[in-house]
Amino acid sequence: MEMEDKITNYSQFLNGDQKEKFQSRLDELVLTANKFIEEAGYSKYVRCDERIMMNALLDYTADVHRL
């Protein structure tokens, strides 16, 4: 198996309107996570990393498309 086959190419999931929907979902997830962290009183100790959230959402999107 070639290296290209082993790496997921996420660009296929982020074309046109899909990119805008993805960004909207990412923004909402980060906002919701930060609100939860603040309300739970963990803001001194915890933060939501947008890059990690983006990777989780990309993985989720790829998994849904594979089904």
C-alpha positions as CSV (number, residue, x, y, z in Angstrom):
1,M,0.0,0.0,0.0
2,E,1.4,3.4,-1.0
3,M,1.8,6.2,1.6
4,E,-0.9,8.3,-0.2
5,D,-3.4,5.5,0.4
6,K,-2.6,5.5,4.1
7,I,-3.2,9.2,4.6
8,T,-6.7,10.6,4.5
9,N,-7.1,13.4,2.1
10,Y,-9.5,15.7,3.8
11,S,-9.8,18.2,0.9
12,Q,-12.4,16.0,-0.7
13,F,-14.7,16.8,2.3
14,L,-14.1,20.6,2.2
15,N,-15.2,21.7,-1.3
16,G,-17.5,24.7,-1.9
17,D,-20.4,24.9,0.5
18,Q,-19.0,22.0,2.5
19,K,-16.1,24.2,3.6
20,E,-18.5,26.9,4.9
21,K,-20.6,24.3,6.7
22,F,-17.5,22.7,8.2
23,Q,-16.2,26.1,9.4
24,S,-19.6,27.0,10.9
25,R,-19.7,23.7,12.8
26,L,-16.2,24.1,14.0
27,D,-16.9,27.6,15.3
28,E,-20.0,26.4,17.1
29,L,-18.2,23.5,18.7
30,V,-15.4,25.7,19.9
31,L,-17.9,28.3,21.3
32,T,-19.9,25.5,23.0
33,A,-16.8,23.9,24.5
34,N,-15.5,27.3,25.8
35,K,-18.9,28.1,27.3
36,F,-19.0,24.8,29.1
37,I,-15.5,25.2,30.4
38,E,-16.3,28.7,31.7
39,E,-19.6,27.7,33.3
40,A,-18.0,24.6,34.9
41,G,-15.4,26.9,36.5
42,Y,-12.5,25.2,34.8
43,S,-11.3,28.2,32.7
44,K,-8.2,28.6,34.9
45,Y,-7.1,25.1,34.2
46,V,-8.6,24.1,30.8
47,R,-8.9,25.5,27.3
48,C,-10.4,24.3,24.1
49,D,-7.7,24.0,21.4
50,E,-9.2,24.9,18.1
51,R,-6.7,22.9,16.1
52,I,-7.4,19.7,18.1
53,M,-11.2,20.4,17.7
54,M,-10.7,20.8,14.0
55,N,-8.9,17.5,13.7
56,A,-11.6,15.7,15.6
57,L,-14.2,17.2,13.4
58,L,-12.3,16.3,10.2
59,D,-11.9,12.7,11.5
60,Y,-15.6,12.6,12.3
61,T,-16.6,13.9,8.9
62,A,-14.3,11.4,7.1
63,D,-15.8,8.6,9.2
64,V,-19.4,9.6,8.3
65,H,-18.5,9.7,4.6
66,R,-16.9,6.2,4.8
67,L,-20.2,4.8,6.1
